[in-house]
Amino acid sequence: MKSLNCFFILLDDELKVKTANSKYLDIASSAFEPEKYFIDYVSEKHREKFTAAFASAQKEEECVTIVTAPIELENDTLTIKWSICSLRNHDNGFEGLELFGVQSKLSPKEIEFEGGNNHDNQKILFERTSQPFFSFDLQGTLIKANDAFADLLSYSVTDLPGTSFLSLANGSDISDLTNFIAKALEGNTLEYKCALQDKTGKKVAVKIINTPQIENGTFVGINAFVKKTTGKTQIEKPFNRDEKRLKLVLARLKKVLDSSLDMICAVDESGKFTYISAASDQILGYRAKELIGKDFHDFVHKEDAESTKKASINIKRGTGTTNFENRFYKKDGSIAHLVWSSRWEENDKRFYSIARDATERKLSEANLKASEEKYRVLFYNHSVPSWIYEADSLVFLEVNDAATQHYGYNRKEFLSMKLTDILAEEEVQKYQSFLQEDSCKQCHKEIWVHKKKNGDLFYAEITSNAIEYLGKKAKLVLSIDRTEQTIAEQDVRKSNERITFLSQATFDAMWDWNVETNEITWNEGISKMFDLSDPSEAQKPDWWSNNLHPEDKERVERKKSYHLENKIPRWEDEYRMKTGNSYKYINDRGYIIFNEQSKPVRMIGAMQDLTERKSHEIMLQKLNNSLEKRATELAESNTELERFAYVASHDLQEPLRMVSSFLQLLEKRYKDKLDNKAHEYINYAVDGAERMKRLILDLLEYSRVNSSKTEVEDVDLNDIVKELQFTYKNFLEETNGTINTNKLPVIKGSKTQILQLFQNLIGNACKYKSTAPPIIDISYEDQQSCYQFAVADNGIGINSKFFHKIFIIFQRLHNRDEYSGTGIGLAICKKIIDKHGGRIWVTSTQGQGSTFYFTLPKSK
Ligand code: ADP
């Protein structure tokens, strides 16, 4: 319940404070001391105003009104409307000033500030003043009396509280006295003379100034200021001064009551308004005269009628509180929320009440509630995990559903934990030190690693705001899962690092060209590659194009522009770049980055120095060319040789045939005429001619392998071997020899040449047999792409150092007398195998036999 701020101060003729009500003491900077000028209590800025008001109040009989701010509160000012009137004696002489102050504006801040009791200050005032002073309640019972008053009536100060004021007064004056008290109880300030009885029964003539004592907006009693007089002890009528003065007092009181923003009213026993102050107009829209005589309860909201009635009964009985709230119908039909402070006055049979308009407060309370509700709904239904925790203990105070879901705890579990329980272990230490710095921060945003109930860790972006929650210092926290984003950022950072390291490590010159500004940046590679003493040289926009080889420049620039214009992101080119006095061969690759409007904004690439590779390539090309030339020459010379061998051997046959035939003719015709010696010579000649014939035939064969056109056909090797078994039938029978073979494959090739190949190998196996009967094994292996054949014998064998030599033409290991032959057979075999795309080789152990291997591809 808020009380009316109503101030009453009495000043003597010297303008020193005689008394003041408790209210002013609440806000005055220090307690009043007797005999001190009032002006000393006034703040500097209002002094002038008061001095002027006092001066005119002293001169005039009308009250003077001023407005001041006796106290300045935080963000607000308590404004007081003062009514200042002079007090005059019978001869109209100045006796002092009476100051009434009513708060003329109430603000929410002020409402909060107000309240509390001021007994201590009042006590000080009572004790210190030498002015006899006492107060009594509405029943006329003394509540307090100071030493000066007790002395006046020869009582001890402790005797007086509880005594009836009327019992102190002289009996004959009681009815008048009661009247005055009744008037005072209505809030009047009165001055009257009367006689009081001291402890011994002696009358003491006094003048009493009564002022209403208002506490918490309610009249609680009368303050009485006592002055001993020497005059008549009979009570003089207060209004006997003159009519003018009476009017003045009444007008003054009305002014005070009407100055109040609160509605002050009196209601009689039947519930009718008997008095209502001007504030009714403001609060209810009714003028006072519209309400006087009307039933108070008719204006009470029907829902509050019952409680209001109950409250009035309780107030009347003196049980229960004197404060209550209800809603009142205003003149315009709307509702006013009123806060009442009320008291039943038995003597008057009236309720004296003060009502304060709490409509605005109620509305703002309702708004506050609605807005709190709104935030509550927002908090609980927010899709972002949120919680409130106590700043000191870190204990969770509230949590929303999104948080319980995301972290996997139920509400009860969550609220039994502390903030550190949801931090990843490695973050706890960091958090402790963070707390020290953070404690004063109002709001912060940071990434932390949080742990869910199932142990999963994630990156949480925490936004924390300092708030007050349930009277505790707390933090309201929003937690957004930023795991993907954080990992992506870390990846980007790592990959940037990697690129930086890579660009430092590579020999390439990496570049980053801003297409829009034509700025280019290079890594260190550019200086190394072009041996630049000043790396910034390459930063110049035209450095690259200026150093292109004049023959490459146009082509290279055209291709690059083509890529940029036609939005082909990957570009690659080879060109020459000037370095000193020579040119380097460069391979350059770039990637064009386009913006959202498909405009090229950036191009990133790397240059590779091809100079060394290029010179190797050139050398290799030269070498290839000369090799090719040599190969052609060789092929030509081979062909020529073969042609020569063919022609020679072919043409030699005719004269040789002549030599042989004439030798045979000579032997036949002159058989008897020739001696033995001549026959022996003729035999030598015939033998020579025979060998020459063999040699010529073999050479012919040899040269034919390449020169003759061979047709590729299916050759069944089983047929070939069968044919040769037949050829060597007699020999094998004579020597008890055998040719063994399993089933052989059909191959592709020249039948004549393959027959010749097998004939030469089997022939040699027969020729170079040992003393044992010859055994010739013909076998093969299927080796996917080719067949590998083996012709093995158990003959004399070959020394391994001659394994290669025997395939060269005319190379023989034996002389004619031991084994006949021309040394061409194996050379022919090799040539046939070469022509068929295979390989031929031999393995042998001397005295045990030899094996000739050869391969023939499956497809020819
Ligand atoms: P030729 O048999 O006419 O001398 P070849 O070219 O057929 O010529 O053989 C070359 C040489 O290889 C032969 O002189 C012989 O010494 C050796 N040779 C060939 N085949 C065999 C074999 N099966 N066993 C032992 N030596 C062989």
Boltz pocket constraint, residues with backbone or C-beta under 6 A from the ligand:
constraints:
  - pocket:
      binder: B
      contacts: [[A, 760], [A, 761], [A, 764], [A, 765], [A, 766], [A, 768], [A, 793], [A, 795], [A, 796], [A, 797], [A, 798], [A, 806], [A, 808], [A, 811], [A, 812], [A, 813], [A, 814], [A, 819], [A, 820], [A, 821], [A, 822], [A, 823], [A, 824], [A, 825], [A, 826], [A, 827], [A, 850]]
      max_distance: 6.0
